[in-house]
Amino acid sequence: MSVLETIKERLTGDPAVKLVSNDPALTAELLLLFRVMLADGLIKEEEVAMFKRICSDAFGLDPDHMDGVYQYLQDFAYEMTAKQATDLFRDQPLERRKLLLDHMIAIAEADADLDVNEVRVLHRTSDILGFDLKSG
């Protein structure tokens, strides 16, 4: 990042952080995606790569400039439980809820090792969102 870009960012704030902080549903979604990565106790490279791809493709967030977003999410995570984050999605359109679950599944499957704790997180989230993963 050039010196001018750094100064501008400090004066105007990080646009990625602004985008996330101004959208509670996006904040909740990112927290839930993090929760899937943490479910098995290990954050694997493949999961991080999938998370970055989702952030870029679905939300327009530059994966190389996410430090501020990570810090915001870390700070915000202390104030929002997974249940509260998921509850924000109950009123979201069906397609947005499906997309959240698809993203969570993509992260859980990214390392080709679907852990029982990841499955639990997916089932709990799908239930809250009104889906039934168990019936296939």
C-alpha positions as CSV (number, residue, x, y, z in Angstrom):
1,M,0.0,0.0,0.0
2,S,1.4,3.4,-0.9
3,V,2.0,6.1,1.6
4,L,-0.9,8.2,0.2
5,E,-3.3,5.2,0.4
6,T,-2.2,4.6,4.0
7,I,-2.9,8.2,5.0
8,K,-6.2,8.2,3.2
9,E,-7.3,5.0,4.9
10,R,-6.4,6.4,8.3
11,L,-8.4,9.6,7.5
12,T,-11.4,7.9,6.1
13,G,-11.3,4.5,7.8
14,D,-10.9,1.1,6.4
15,P,-13.6,0.6,3.8
16,A,-13.8,-3.1,4.4
17,V,-14.3,-2.5,8.1
18,K,-17.0,0.1,7.3
19,L,-18.8,-2.3,5.0
20,V,-18.9,-5.0,7.6
21,S,-19.6,-2.8,10.6
22,N,-22.5,-1.1,8.8
23,D,-24.2,-4.5,8.0
24,P,-25.1,-6.5,11.1
25,A,-26.2,-9.5,8.9
26,L,-22.8,-9.5,7.2
27,T,-21.0,-9.3,10.5
28,A,-23.1,-12.2,11.8
29,E,-22.4,-14.2,8.7
30,L,-18.6,-13.7,8.9
31,L,-18.7,-14.7,12.6
32,L,-20.6,-17.9,11.8
33,L,-18.1,-18.7,9.0
34,F,-15.3,-18.2,11.6
35,R,-17.2,-20.5,14.0
36,V,-17.1,-23.3,11.4
37,M,-13.3,-22.8,11.0
38,L,-12.9,-23.1,14.8
39,A,-15.3,-25.9,15.4
40,D,-12.7,-28.7,15.1
41,G,-10.1,-26.8,17.2
42,L,-7.8,-26.4,14.2
43,I,-7.8,-23.6,11.6
44,K,-6.5,-25.2,8.5
45,E,-5.0,-23.5,5.4
46,E,-7.7,-24.9,3.1
47,E,-10.5,-23.4,5.4
48,V,-8.8,-20.0,5.5
49,A,-8.4,-20.1,1.7
50,M,-12.1,-20.9,1.3
51,F,-13.1,-18.2,3.7
52,K,-11.0,-15.6,1.8
53,R,-12.5,-16.8,-1.5
54,I,-16.0,-16.4,-0.1
55,C,-15.2,-13.0,1.3
56,S,-14.0,-11.9,-2.1
57,D,-16.6,-13.5,-4.3
58,A,-19.7,-13.1,-2.2
59,F,-19.0,-9.9,-0.3
60,G,-16.4,-8.0,-2.4
61,L,-13.9,-7.9,0.4
62,D,-10.2,-7.9,-0.7
63,P,-8.7,-11.0,1.0
64,D,-5.3,-9.3,1.1
65,H,-6.7,-6.4,3.1
66,M,-8.7,-8.1,5.8
67,D,-6.7,-7.4,9.0
68,G,-9.0,-4.6,10.1
69,V,-12.1,-6.8,9.4
70,Y,-10.5,-9.7,11.4
71,Q,-9.8,-7.3,14.3
72,Y,-13.4,-5.9,14.2
73,L,-14.8,-9.5,14.1
74,Q,-12.6,-10.5,17.0
75,D,-13.7,-7.5,19.1
76,F,-17.4,-8.0,18.1
77,A,-17.4,-11.7,18.7
78,Y,-17.2,-11.1,22.5
79,E,-20.6,-9.3,22.2
80,M,-22.5,-11.7,20.0
81,T,-23.1,-15.4,20.5
82,A,-23.4,-17.9,17.7
83,K,-27.2,-18.1,18.4
84,Q,-27.6,-14.3,18.3
85,A,-25.6,-14.3,15.0
86,T,-27.8,-17.0,13.5
87,D,-31.0,-15.4,14.8
88,L,-30.2,-12.3,12.7
89,F,-30.8,-14.6,9.6
90,R,-34.2,-15.8,10.5
91,D,-35.8,-12.7,8.8
92,Q,-33.4,-12.8,5.8
93,P,-34.6,-13.9,2.4
94,L,-34.5,-17.6,1.8
95,E,-31.7,-17.2,-0.8
96,R,-29.5,-15.4,1.7
97,R,-30.1,-18.1,4.4
98,K,-29.2,-20.8,1.8
99,L,-26.1,-19.0,0.8
100,L,-24.9,-18.7,4.4
101,L,-25.4,-22.4,4.9
102,D,-23.7,-23.2,1.6
103,H,-20.7,-21.0,2.7
104,M,-20.5,-22.8,6.0
105,I,-20.6,-26.2,4.4
106,A,-17.9,-25.1,1.9
107,I,-15.6,-24.1,4.7
108,A,-16.3,-27.3,6.7
109,E,-15.5,-29.4,3.6
110,A,-12.5,-27.4,2.5
111,D,-10.0,-29.6,4.2
112,A,-11.6,-32.8,3.1
113,D,-12.0,-33.8,6.8
114,L,-15.5,-33.2,8.1
115,D,-15.2,-33.2,11.9
116,V,-18.1,-34.2,14.2
117,N,-18.0,-30.7,15.8
118,E,-18.3,-29.0,12.3
119,V,-21.3,-31.2,11.6
120,R,-22.9,-30.2,14.9
121,V,-22.4,-26.5,14.1
122,L,-23.9,-27.0,10.7
123,H,-26.9,-28.9,12.1
124,R,-27.6,-26.3,14.8
125,T,-27.3,-23.4,12.3
126,S,-29.5,-25.2,9.7
127,D,-32.2,-25.8,12.3
128,I,-32.2,-22.2,13.4
129,L,-32.4,-21.1,9.8
130,G,-35.3,-23.4,9.1
131,F,-33.5,-26.1,7.1
132,D,-33.3,-29.8,7.8
133,L,-29.8,-31.2,6.9
134,K,-30.6,-34.5,8.5
135,S,-33.3,-35.5,6.0
136,G,-30.8,-35.0,3.2
